[in-house]
C-alpha cells in the first residue's frame, strides 16, 4: 500500500485539470503542463480535489499510485506557484553572466563554459555569483540546476565551485608538514 498515493491532492481555484483517459493536462496562471499516467492507475476528480486510485491490487499498481500522485501534485504546484532552485558560486574570479538564453560561467577553466538554457526554464544571475533557476516543471528545474552545478562541483579543500544555496560542503584538511 502506498501511503503517499492515498493522499488527496487539493486543487487551487485558479487551476484546472483536464483528463482524457490516462492523459492529464493541468492549466494554471503560470502555464500548462501535460503528462501521461502509467498503466494501472486512474485520476479521479471530485469537488476541488483529485485522487489517484489504483485499478488492481498488484505491487506495481501501488508503486505507480504513489508515483502518479506525486507527479500530478508537482504539476498542480508548478502551474500555480512554480519552482525555484538557487545556486551560488564561490571562488576568486569565479562569476556568471547571462545573455540571450546562454549562461556563461567563468569557473577556473581556460575559457568560459557556455550553457544553453532550455525552453521552459528561466535563469537569473544576481551579483555575478548568485544563480536562480526557475520554472513550472519541477523535474526540468532540478535537472538544469544539477547540470549547472556539474560544470564545476565544489571541491572539499577550499570549497571553490558551484553549489546549491544552503548546501554544506564537507571540508577536508590539507597536507601538513609534520615534525620527525
Secondary structure as GFF3:
##gff-version 3
##sequence-region A 1 180
A	DSSP	alpha_helix	3	6	.	.	.	ID=ss1
A	DSSP	beta_strand	9	10	.	.	.	ID=ss2
A	DSSP	beta_strand	16	20	.	.	.	ID=ss3
A	DSSP	beta_strand	23	28	.	.	.	ID=ss4
A	DSSP	beta_strand	31	36	.	.	.	ID=ss5
A	DSSP	beta_strand	41	46	.	.	.	ID=ss6
A	DSSP	beta_strand	49	54	.	.	.	ID=ss7
A	DSSP	alpha_helix	59	80	.	.	.	ID=ss8
A	DSSP	beta_strand	83	90	.	.	.	ID=ss9
A	DSSP	beta_strand	95	99	.	.	.	ID=ss10
A	DSSP	beta_strand	102	106	.	.	.	ID=ss11
A	DSSP	beta_strand	113	116	.	.	.	ID=ss12
A	DSSP	beta_strand	121	126	.	.	.	ID=ss13
A	DSSP	beta_strand	130	135	.	.	.	ID=ss14
A	DSSP	alpha_helix	138	151	.	.	.	ID=ss15
A	DSSP	beta_strand	161	164	.	.	.	ID=ss16
###
